[in-house]
């Protein structure tokens, strides 16, 4: 809030805009709806996110998050609002992940992708539309989130991932999300996440098959799958995705699992896929967990 606006005045204006509603279970809840919140933000000369944070600090639910209630408490919703997540890739996985995190209320999302949409993306990518063909994916992500949740700050970066660019991308982030389609780039991202001492959520898809793993600082992570030197080879092997393609259901499911891993990391709850990999075969209905623990590995 601006220094010129007293906390007491802001609270008074907030309470004037607060409504009491019944939630789906018939319980009374104090809420702040979207339009009054936007008016309040204008009157207080601050962002919508700041208004929502003020409301939650006073025990008032932003109405848009009322269906999160009881699954997440207000303190957890506030923690999501203050979180910073970098999603690397805005295609089949990344586009879905960004939309899910925005709807959950993750406050700051950096989305990185140098590519533009083409017609071959229309079969699976959540942000791909006929209108968006030729548009940068990162820019489309920012526009989509603005329409879904204007309280979320999106930083679109239209740049390739490499050893140089990744340094600035992960600075200040709480979690990095691998939504890439190249083993080499994934290894670069893991190395950078380790140096920045932040967790990375890995996801990979091909055909009706996908995998998810969470990698914490110090974990071998992708090296247990791909080896130590794959990202240093002069010519990278063709990805499984480029050979098998990706139908629409696969990225939706894997992206949802990745988004949930991010939530568990940010809120320090549940059990992540650390030192183990979730492997999914949608065609044959297999959901398998592969242990990647080595002697002395930390517990998940």
C-alpha positions as CSV (number, residue, x, y, z in Angstrom):
1,X,0.0,0.0,0.0
2,X,1.2,3.6,-0.6
3,X,2.7,5.3,2.4
4,X,0.1,8.2,2.0
5,X,-2.8,5.8,2.6
6,X,-3.1,4.9,6.3
7,X,-3.7,1.3,7.2
8,X,-6.8,2.3,9.1
9,X,-8.3,4.0,6.1
10,X,-7.5,1.0,3.8
11,X,-9.1,-1.3,6.3
12,X,-12.2,0.8,6.5
13,X,-12.6,0.9,2.8
14,X,-12.0,-2.9,2.6
15,X,-14.7,-3.6,5.2
16,X,-17.2,-1.4,3.2
17,X,-16.6,-3.6,0.2
18,X,-16.8,-6.9,2.0
19,X,-19.8,-9.1,1.6
20,X,-21.1,-12.1,3.6
21,X,-22.1,-15.1,1.4
22,X,-23.0,-18.7,1.9
23,X,-20.3,-21.1,0.5
24,X,-21.4,-24.3,-1.4
25,X,-21.8,-26.1,2.0
26,X,-24.1,-23.4,3.3
27,X,-21.6,-21.8,5.7
28,X,-21.3,-18.0,6.0
29,X,-18.1,-16.6,4.7
30,X,-16.8,-13.0,4.5
31,X,-15.6,-12.4,0.9
32,X,-14.3,-9.7,-1.4
33,X,-15.7,-10.0,-4.9
34,X,-13.7,-9.1,-8.0
35,X,-15.4,-5.8,-9.1
36,X,-15.3,-4.2,-5.6
37,X,-11.7,-5.3,-5.2
38,X,-10.8,-3.6,-8.5
39,X,-12.6,-0.4,-7.4
40,X,-10.7,-0.6,-4.0
41,X,-7.4,-1.0,-5.8
42,X,-8.1,2.1,-7.9
43,X,-9.1,4.1,-4.8
44,X,-6.0,3.0,-2.9
45,X,-3.7,3.4,-5.9
46,X,-2.4,-0.1,-5.5
47,X,-2.5,-3.4,-7.3
48,X,-5.3,-6.0,-7.1
49,X,-2.9,-8.4,-5.5
50,X,-2.2,-6.0,-2.7
51,X,-6.0,-5.6,-2.1
52,X,-6.4,-9.3,-2.0
53,X,-3.5,-9.7,0.4
54,X,-5.0,-7.0,2.6
55,X,-8.3,-8.9,2.6
56,X,-6.8,-12.2,3.5
57,X,-4.7,-10.7,6.3
58,X,-8.1,-9.6,7.8
59,X,-9.6,-13.0,7.4
60,X,-11.6,-12.2,4.3
61,X,-11.5,-14.6,1.3
62,X,-11.2,-13.2,-2.2
63,X,-14.4,-14.6,-3.7
64,X,-12.5,-16.1,-6.6
65,X,-10.7,-18.4,-4.2
66,X,-13.7,-19.6,-2.1
67,X,-13.6,-23.0,-3.7
68,X,-10.1,-23.4,-2.4
69,X,-11.3,-22.9,1.1
70,X,-10.9,-25.9,3.5
71,X,-8.5,-27.5,1.1
72,X,-6.2,-24.5,1.5
73,X,-6.4,-22.1,4.4
74,X,-6.0,-18.4,4.2
75,X,-2.4,-18.5,5.4
76,X,-1.6,-21.0,2.6
77,X,-3.5,-18.8,0.0
78,X,-1.4,-15.9,1.2
79,X,1.8,-17.9,0.8
80,X,0.8,-18.8,-2.8
81,X,0.2,-15.1,-3.5
82,X,3.7,-14.3,-2.4
83,X,5.4,-17.2,-4.3
84,X,7.6,-16.8,-7.4
85,X,7.6,-19.7,-9.9
86,X,9.5,-19.9,-13.2
87,X,7.9,-22.1,-15.9
88,X,10.4,-22.9,-18.6
89,X,8.4,-23.6,-21.8
90,X,5.0,-22.4,-22.7
91,X,3.9,-25.3,-25.0
92,X,1.9,-28.4,-24.2
93,X,3.0,-28.7,-20.6
94,X,3.9,-25.1,-19.8
95,X,0.8,-23.5,-21.1
96,X,-1.4,-25.8,-18.9
97,X,0.9,-25.3,-15.9
98,X,0.8,-21.5,-16.1
99,X,-3.0,-21.5,-16.3
100,X,-3.3,-23.8,-13.3
101,X,-0.9,-21.8,-11.2
102,X,-2.7,-18.6,-12.0
103,X,-6.1,-20.0,-11.1
104,X,-4.6,-21.3,-7.8
105,X,-3.3,-17.8,-7.0
106,X,0.4,-18.1,-7.4
107,X,1.3,-14.5,-7.3
108,X,4.4,-14.2,-9.6
109,X,5.0,-16.4,-12.6
110,X,7.9,-16.1,-15.0
111,X,7.2,-17.8,-18.3
112,X,10.1,-18.5,-20.7
113,X,9.8,-19.5,-24.3
114,X,11.4,-18.1,-27.5
115,X,8.9,-19.8,-29.9
116,X,5.7,-18.7,-31.7
117,X,2.6,-20.7,-32.2
118,X,2.0,-22.6,-35.4
119,X,-0.8,-24.8,-36.6
120,X,0.8,-28.0,-35.3
121,X,0.3,-26.7,-31.7
122,X,-3.5,-26.5,-32.0
123,X,-3.9,-30.2,-31.2
124,X,-2.7,-30.0,-27.6
125,X,-1.4,-26.6,-26.3
126,X,-3.8,-24.8,-24.0
127,X,-2.7,-21.3,-25.1
128,X,-2.7,-22.2,-28.8
129,X,-5.7,-20.8,-30.8
130,X,-6.2,-19.9,-34.4
131,X,-5.9,-16.2,-33.5
132,X,-2.6,-16.8,-31.7
133,X,-0.8,-18.5,-34.7
134,X,2.4,-16.5,-35.2
135,X,2.3,-15.0,-31.7
136,X,5.0,-15.5,-29.2
137,X,3.9,-18.2,-26.6
138,X,5.2,-16.2,-23.6
139,X,3.2,-13.1,-24.7
140,X,0.1,-15.2,-25.2
141,X,0.6,-16.6,-21.7
142,X,0.7,-13.1,-20.2
143,X,-2.5,-12.1,-22.0
144,X,-4.4,-15.3,-21.0
145,X,-3.5,-14.9,-17.3
146,X,-4.6,-11.3,-17.4
147,X,-8.0,-12.5,-18.4
148,X,-8.1,-15.3,-15.8
149,X,-6.5,-13.7,-12.8
150,X,-5.3,-10.1,-13.0
151,X,-4.0,-10.4,-9.4
152,X,-1.2,-12.6,-10.8
153,X,2.0,-10.9,-12.1
154,X,3.4,-12.5,-15.2
155,X,6.9,-11.9,-16.5
156,X,7.1,-13.2,-20.1
157,X,10.6,-13.8,-21.4
158,X,10.9,-14.4,-25.2
159,X,14.4,-15.9,-25.1
160,X,16.0,-19.3,-25.5
161,X,17.3,-21.2,-22.5
162,X,21.1,-21.6,-22.3
163,X,23.9,-21.4,-19.7
164,X,23.9,-17.6,-20.0
165,X,20.2,-16.7,-20.0
166,X,19.3,-19.1,-17.3
167,X,21.3,-17.2,-14.7
168,X,18.8,-14.2,-14.7
169,X,15.7,-16.3,-15.2
170,X,15.9,-18.2,-11.9
171,X,17.1,-15.3,-9.7
172,X,14.6,-14.8,-6.9
173,X,12.5,-17.8,-7.8
174,X,11.1,-20.3,-5.3
175,X,10.6,-23.1,-7.8
176,X,11.6,-23.9,-11.4
177,X,9.3,-26.0,-13.6
178,X,10.7,-28.0,-16.5
179,X,8.2,-27.8,-19.4
180,X,10.8,-28.4,-22.0
181,X,11.2,-30.9,-24.8
182,X,14.9,-31.3,-24.9
183,X,17.1,-33.4,-22.6
184,X,20.0,-31.0,-23.0
185,X,17.9,-28.0,-22.0
186,X,16.5,-29.9,-19.0
187,X,20.0,-30.6,-17.8
188,X,20.9,-27.0,-18.1
189,X,17.8,-26.0,-16.1
190,X,18.6,-28.6,-13.4
191,X,22.2,-27.4,-13.1
192,X,21.0,-23.8,-12.7
193,X,18.3,-24.7,-10.2
194,X,20.9,-26.5,-8.1
195,X,23.2,-23.4,-8.2
196,X,20.3,-21.2,-7.2
197,X,19.4,-23.7,-4.4
198,X,15.8,-24.1,-5.5
199,X,13.7,-27.2,-6.4
200,X,12.8,-28.1,-9.9
201,X,9.7,-30.0,-11.0
202,X,10.5,-32.1,-14.1
203,X,7.9,-33.2,-16.6
204,X,8.2,-35.0,-19.9
205,X,5.6,-36.3,-22.4
206,X,5.5,-38.4,-25.6
207,X,2.4,-40.0,-27.1
208,X,0.1,-41.2,-24.3
209,X,3.0,-41.5,-21.9
210,X,4.4,-39.0,-19.4
211,X,6.6,-38.7,-16.3
212,X,7.0,-36.3,-13.4
213,X,9.8,-36.0,-10.8
214,X,10.7,-33.3,-8.2
215,X,14.4,-32.5,-7.8
216,X,15.7,-30.7,-4.7
217,X,19.1,-29.0,-4.4
218,X,21.8,-31.7,-4.0
219,X,19.7,-34.5,-5.7
220,X,21.1,-36.3,-8.7
221,X,17.7,-35.9,-10.4
222,X,17.9,-36.2,-14.2
223,X,21.4,-37.6,-14.1
224,X,19.8,-40.8,-12.7
225,X,17.7,-41.0,-15.9
226,X,19.9,-39.6,-18.7
227,X,23.4,-39.8,-17.4
228,X,26.0,-37.2,-16.6
229,X,27.2,-35.9,-20.0
230,X,24.1,-36.0,-22.3
231,X,23.8,-32.2,-22.4
232,X,27.4,-31.7,-23.4
233,X,27.2,-33.8,-26.6
234,X,27.5,-31.8,-29.8
235,X,24.4,-33.3,-31.3
236,X,21.4,-34.0,-29.1
237,X,19.3,-37.1,-29.9
238,X,15.8,-36.7,-31.3
239,X,13.3,-36.4,-28.5
240,X,10.6,-39.1,-27.9
241,X,8.0,-36.3,-28.3
242,X,9.2,-35.4,-31.8
243,X,8.9,-39.1,-32.8
244,X,5.7,-40.1,-31.1
245,X,3.9,-36.7,-31.0
246,X,1.6,-35.7,-28.2
247,X,-2.2,-36.0,-28.2
248,X,-4.1,-33.5,-26.0
249,X,-4.9,-35.7,-22.9
250,X,-1.2,-36.3,-22.0
251,X,0.0,-32.8,-21.4
252,X,-3.2,-31.9,-19.4
253,X,-2.6,-34.8,-17.0
254,X,1.2,-34.4,-16.6
255,X,0.8,-30.6,-16.2
256,X,-1.7,-31.1,-13.4
257,X,0.6,-33.3,-11.6
258,X,3.5,-30.9,-12.0
259,X,1.3,-28.0,-10.8
260,X,0.4,-30.0,-7.7
261,X,4.1,-30.7,-7.0
262,X,4.7,-26.9,-7.2
263,X,1.9,-26.4,-4.6
264,X,3.4,-29.0,-2.3
265,X,6.8,-27.4,-2.5
266,X,5.5,-23.9,-1.9
267,X,3.3,-24.9,1.1
268,X,5.6,-27.6,2.5
269,X,2.8,-30.2,2.6
270,X,2.1,-33.6,1.3
271,X,4.6,-35.9,-0.3
272,X,6.5,-34.9,-3.5
273,X,7.9,-37.2,-6.2
274,X,11.4,-36.7,-4.8
275,X,13.9,-39.5,-5.6
276,X,11.1,-41.3,-7.4
277,X,9.4,-40.8,-10.7
278,X,5.7,-41.0,-11.5
279,X,5.3,-42.8,-14.9
280,X,1.9,-42.7,-16.6
281,X,0.7,-44.6,-19.6
282,X,-2.8,-43.3,-20.4
283,X,-3.4,-45.8,-23.2
284,X,-3.0,-48.9,-21.0
285,X,-4.1,-47.3,-17.7
286,X,-0.7,-47.7,-15.9
287,X,0.3,-45.4,-13.1
288,X,3.7,-46.5,-11.8
289,X,6.2,-45.1,-9.3
290,X,9.8,-45.8,-10.1
291,X,12.3,-45.4,-7.2
292,X,15.4,-43.5,-8.1
293,X,16.9,-43.6,-4.6
294,X,20.6,-44.3,-4.2
295,X,22.4,-45.3,-1.0
296,X,22.4,-42.2,1.2
297,X,19.6,-40.4,-0.7
298,X,17.4,-38.2,1.5
299,X,13.9,-39.4,2.2
300,X,11.1,-37.9,0.1
